[in-house]
Amino acid sequence: MRIGIFLVGALFPGQTSGEVLRNTVETVVAAERAGFDDAWLAEHHFMSYGVIPSAVTLAGVALGRTSRIRVGTAVSVLSTRHPVALAEEAAILHHASGGRFELGVGRGGPWVDLEVFGTGLPRFERGFAESLDLLCAALTRESVSADGEFFRFREVPVTPSPPGLRPVVACTSAQTADLAAARGLPMLLGLHVGDEEKAAMLARHSAAGEKAATLTLHSAAEGVSPSTATGVPADHIGAAVGFVADTTDEAVAELKRAMPRWLRPGLAGYVPVDGRPRPARDVDAYVDLLCRIHPVGSPEHCVGVLRETIRRTGLTRLILLVEGAGDHRRTLENVARLGREVLPLMRT
């Protein structure tokens, strides 16, 4: 069982982005001290929902400030990045940290980022599989080349030497889950779904992975070049809000007061690149949902919710969003109490 923290770099009213970035790194240091296994950093652009535009860069800072904890990206947005450049950066952090870096990637959304970075809507709509395959090649092979729709270049050596990483793939749709399964890659399942939805996605991934592995075996037996499926059991990760207080009522009340102040302006930062209607969300109802389905409450309540999630889903890795109170002092207290009052019981 591995339990980590999840940090989005949330900008609450009255804070500056520089302050948030410094606090984020300090929280990773606190998580190492509290006994967490890993820390994952989100990436967002042009919004107050999260002020970490390069999760890889901040991961490097956090790795330099720590000695044991693993640090990952949850996630680096592949639709706005060149896969080989991202693989090179991952290799630097892997080698320089002694293997403590983990890479998570996602498709992202149809946001204005695509316009700003020049990758365009087609990369988002139909280029994710090509980008993911090229990324995996650059993470595992001594040289790479490309002859696809979005990437074409001659064979080049990979330097630094490829780290052999298997990226975690953020999956919010059945299509992406099938793609991850076909490549033998683990999934990152987000905050917005509960145990039942997570279990369904895990079951789909398992079934799709078995099908892909069978096709690979048949192709190899018939002398056909096999697919990229590996059949390796995937080390999936589930994200949840994690917040502890003396009583469950106190924890829920604190998050219901604080989180809407972040989410209302933050979620408004998602601007579609093509003028399509922006998805609307009832922020108060969303916070209520998060408090009901995730470990938010007394230490005993948090342990019970986490154990139930493990029982219902079979997940062996969980990451907890710990900054929901919007106050850095409270975030550090939350990390310390989770480490002192919840993690030991989960280890048993």
N, C-alpha and C positions, 0 to 999 in steps of 0.2 A: 504494500500500500504506500503510495506516494501522495503527499498533500503539499500543494504550493500556494502562492498568492498570485493574484491577477490584478495588475495596475493599468488603468487606462489614462492616467495623467489628467484626471478630471479637474476642470477649472470652475471652481465655485465663485459666486459673487464676492468681491473684495480681495481676491487673490490675483497675483500676477503669474504669467506663464513661466517666468524664470524661477519664481518661488516654487511652483508646482513641480518643475523638473528636478530641482534640488531635493525637494521633499520625497519625490519618487525614488531617487537613488538611496536616500536615507532609509526609506521604508524597506528596500531590498536588504540593506545591511541589518536592519532590525529583524527581518524575517529569518536571516541566517542565524542570528543570535537566538531567536525563539525556537529554532529547530525545524523550520520548514525545509522541505526538500528542494524546492525550486521557486523561481519567480518569473512571471511572464508579463511582458510589456506589450500593450496595444499600440497600433499605429493609426493616426487620423490626420487629415489635412484640412486646414482652413475652417476650423470649428472649435468651439469651447468644450464640446463633449469630451475631447481628448487632445492635449497639446503636445503629443509626441509624434512629430512628422516622420521620424526615422527611428523605429524601434531597434534596429540593428546598432545604430550609433549609441543610443542610451544603454543598450545591453552591454556594449563595450565599456562604458563608464562604470556600470554596476559590477561587471566582472572584475574590473581593476580595483574596486573597493572591497571585494569579498575574497574568500579563500576556499570555501566548501560548496556553497549553494550553487545549483545550476541556474542559468538565466536563459530565457527563451523569448521569442517574438510571437505574440498572439494577437494579430499576425502581421507579417509583412505583406503588403498588398501587391500581388503579383501582376495585376492588370496594369499597373503604372510603373513597373520596374523591368529592367532587362534581366532575364533569368541568370545569365552567365555572370553579370556584375554582382547580383545578389549572392550567387554561389561563391564568388571570390571573397566577398565580405564575410560570409559565414565561415569560410576556410581560415581567414585571418583570426577570427574570434575563437574558433575551435583550437587552433594550434597555440595561440598566445595564452589561452586560459587553461591549457592542459585538458581539453575535452569537456569543459563545463558549459559550452554553448549549445542550445537547442533551437532549431529553426521551425517556426510555424508560418504557413502561407495561406492566403485566401484569395478568392476571386474579387472581393470588394463589391462595389455597387456602381450603378450608372451615374456617378457623381461628377461634379465639375473638375475633379482631379484629372480625369481622362483628357479634358481639354487643356488644362494647364501644363501637363507633362507630355502632351503630344501623342499619347498612345491611341486615343480615340475610342469611340464606342464599339467598333468591331472587335478590338482586343478583349473588351469585357464580354461581349455577346458570344463570341465563338473562338476566342484564342486561348482560353484557360488551359485546355488539355495540352496544346502545343507548348505553352510556356512551362507547364509543370514537367513535361517530359524533358525539355531542354535543361531545366533546373536540376532534375534528378541526374541527368547525364553529367552535368558539370560538377556535381557533388560526389560522383563515384568513379569517373573515368579520367585517364591521364590526358586525353585530348577530346575535343568536341568540334562538331561542325553542324550546320543546319541547312535544310533545303525545304522549308515549309512555306505556309502562307504569310506568316508574320516575321519569320527570321530566316535569313539566308546569308551564310558566310562560309568561307573556306575553313578547313580543319586547323585548329590552333591548340597548342599545349595548355593545360590547365595549371596555373600557378597562383598561390601556393598549391602543394599537392592536395588532391581532393580529400576532404575529411571523411568521406563515406557516410555522411549523415542521411537519414531518412526523414524528410520533412513531415511535420504534422499538417493536415489539411483541414481548415475550417469548413464545416459542412452544415449548411442550412437548407439544403434541398436534396431530394432523392437522386437527382442527376449527379451532383457533386459527390455524394456518398458512393454511388456506383463507380465514379471515376477513381476515387481514392482506393476502393476495393480492388479494382482492376490493376492498379499499380502496387498493391500490397502496402499501402500507406495508412497510418493511423489517422483517426478523425479528432478534431476539436469540436465539441458540441457546446453551444453557447448558453448564456444566461436565460434567454427568453423562453426556453422549453423546460418542462419538468421531467420527472423520472419516466413517465409513460412514453413521452415522445423520444427521449434519449434511448430507451430500450428498443423502440421500434426502429430507430436509425441504426443502432448496433446490430439488430437482427438483419436488417437489409444489407448492411455492409458485409456481414458474415456470409449471407447467401450469395451475394454478388462475387465475393472473393472466392468462394468454393467453385462457382461456375467458371470464373476466369482461370483458376488453377487447373480445372479439368480440361478446358479448351487448350491451355498451354501444353499439357501432357499429350493430348491428342495431336496437336500441331507438331510437337517434337517427334512423336512416333511416326508421323507421316512425312517427316523430312521438311516440314514447313517452318520457316523462321518463327520462333515463339513470340508471344506477346510479352509485355513488360511485367505481367503479374508474377508475384513471387510466392504467394500462398503463405507468407510469413504471418503468424498471429500478430495482429496490430495492437499497439499499446495506446489505446484511445484515452482521451482526456475529456472530462466534463467540467464545465465552469459553473460556478454558483456564487451568490452573494454570501459572505460570511461575516457575521457581526454578533458579538457577544456582549451581554450586560448582566446585571444581577438577576433580572427577571426578563421573561420573554416580552411582557407588555412594555417594559422600559426600552428594550432594544427595538421593537417594532415602532414605537412612538417616535424614537429619535430618528430612525431612517425615514419615516413618513414626513417628518418636519424638514429634514435636510435634503433628501434626494430630489424632490421636485424642483428645488432651487437650481440644481445642476442640470437636470434633464430637460426642463422646458426650453431654455435657450440652447442647450447643447444639441438636442435632437433637431432643432430648427436649422442647424448648420448643414444638414444633408441636402444639398442643392443638386437636382438632376441636371445632367449636361444637355439634355435634349428637350427640356420643357415639359416632360411628362409630370403628371400630378405627384407630389411628394406624399409618401405614406403618412397618414395621420395616426397618432397614438394618444390615448387618454393617459396622461402621465400619472395621475393619482391611482387609476386602476392598475397601471403597470407596476408601480411601487408596491401596491397591495399584493399583487401576484407574486412579486419577487420575495416579499416577506413571508408569504404563505408556503412557497414551494422550496425555499432554501434555508440553510442553517442560520436563522436570525432569532436570537433569543438567549435564554440562560445557557450556561455550559452544558447542562444535562439535555436541554432541548436540542442544542446544536449537535451533540453526539448522536442523539436518537435520529435526527433527520439525516445525518451523514451515513449512519449505518443502514438506514432504510434505502437510501439512494444506492449504496453498494449492493444491498440485497436484491433490489428490483432491477438493476441495470447490469451488474457484474463488472462495473468500472473499477479499475485499480489505481487510477490517477485522477485526482480532483484538484482544481485550482479555485481559490476563493477571492472574490473581489472584496477588499478590506477597507476601501477609502470612502464608503458611502456616507459617513457622517459629515464630510466636508471640512473637517478640522484636523490639521496634521497631528496635534497632540492626541486627539481621540483615535486617530488611525494607528499611531504607535502603541497606544494602550490596547487597542483591539488586537493588534498583532501579538503583543506580549501575552494577553489573556488567552487567546486561541492557542498559543504555544504552550502555555502553562496549564490550562484547564481543559483543553479539548484534544490536542494532539496526543498526549500520553494515553488517553483512553482509546483513541483510534488505533494506536500502535498495538494494543492488546487484542 
